[in-house]
Amino acid sequence: MFKAKYDIITIGGVTRDFFVLTEKGVILSKKNIVAKKFLSFELGSKIYAQSLRSSLGGGACNTAVGFSKLGLKTSIKICVNEKEEGDWIKQKLKEKKVDISQVVNTNKEASGFSFIIIDSGIKSKEHIIFSCRGANKYLKINPKEKFNTKWFYLSSFSGDNWQSQLKNINQIIKNQNIKLAFNPGRRQINEGISKLKFILKNTQVLILNREEAIELILLKHYYSQAPHIKLLLKELYVYSPNLIIITDGTNGVYAYDGKKFYKQKSLKVKVIDTTGAGDAFSSGFIFGFIKYKGDIKKALKLGVKNGASVVKKIGAQEELLDIF
C-alpha cells in the first residue's frame, strides 16, 4: 500500500509581518447588509506606537507551522525572493520542522510582507493588515509534478494567473487522490463563487469566516439583509458538497456536512492580538479531522482551542498548540 511522505502540504501565501501597537485608533461603524467597522486615525496626525516587532506570517506559513507543531509531517509550497527576506523565511520554517524542499525562488520582486496595526486600546484587540504580496504573485504549480502527500491545505493565490493555478491543483488532487482543504484568499472571494465552482466540488473541507462567506454568496444573490448562518452553509454546500466550516469570531464556529449542522462555542480568553486566529483554527481543525478520522465535533473543539490559544500573544504562530 502506498505510504505518503507527507501528511499535508500547505500552498499559498507567505509574509514577514510587522506589528505596530497603538492606543490611538477610533472605531467607526457603518450599517449595511454586511456589518462593517473601521479603525480610524485623525488625518494628518502623527501616531505614536507603543512597540514594533516582526514575525513569520501568511496563510500557508501559519498553517504549516500549526500542522507541524501538532505532529503532522508537513511541507510547504510558497514563493520567496531568497535575497529579500526569503532566507530568513526559510530558516524560520526549518526551525519549526516544516519541510522547505518545495519552496520556489524568484528575483522578480521582494518576498511578501504585511504591516499590521493593532489598537491595544480596543477590547477586542482587532487589527488592520496592509499586505504587499510581492513574490507570492509568482507561485506556480506544475500539474505534472508528483506530490507525495495525503492532503493539500490551500490558502490564497494572489497572481493574475491564480485561476489557472487552481485548475492545476484541481487536476493534481483528482489524478493523485489528494484530499483538499481550501481557505480562499481575498482575490478569490472578490471574484465570486462562479470562478471557484470547478475546485469547490472537489474540496473535502471548505473554511471561511462569516464575512467571507457572505461576500462570496452575495456576488451571486442579493439579500436585503445579511443571511442567516445556516442559509450560508446550505448555499455553499451546493457548490462544495462535502464539509463547510464558517467561523464567526466570539460567536463560535459552524459546520454543515449535508446532513447535520454543528456548532462549537468560542472559548473565553484574554485577547492580545487576533492575527492568525483563523489560520490557527484551520490547522487545529484539519489536524483533528485527520486524527479523529472525520469526527467533526472533536475536530471543531480542537480548532477552537488552537484559535483561542494563538490570540493570547502578538503574532500568528507564537501560541500555537504543540503536539499532545
Salt bridges, closest charged atoms under 4 A:
ASP7 OD1 - LYS150 NZ 3.48
GLU82 OE2 - LYS90 NZ 2.78
GLU85 OE1 - ARG16 NH1 2.87
GLU109 OE2 - LYS137 NZ 2.75
GLU145 OE1 - LYS77 NZ 3.45
ASP160 OD1 - ARG187 NH2 3.11
GLU191 OE1 - LYS195 NZ 3.15
GLU215 OE2 - LYS36 NZ 3.93
GLU215 OE1 - ARG186 NH1 2.71
GLU235 OE1 - HIS221 NE2 3.26
GLU319 OE2 - LYS313 NZ 3.50
ASP322 OD1 - LYS69 NZ 3.63
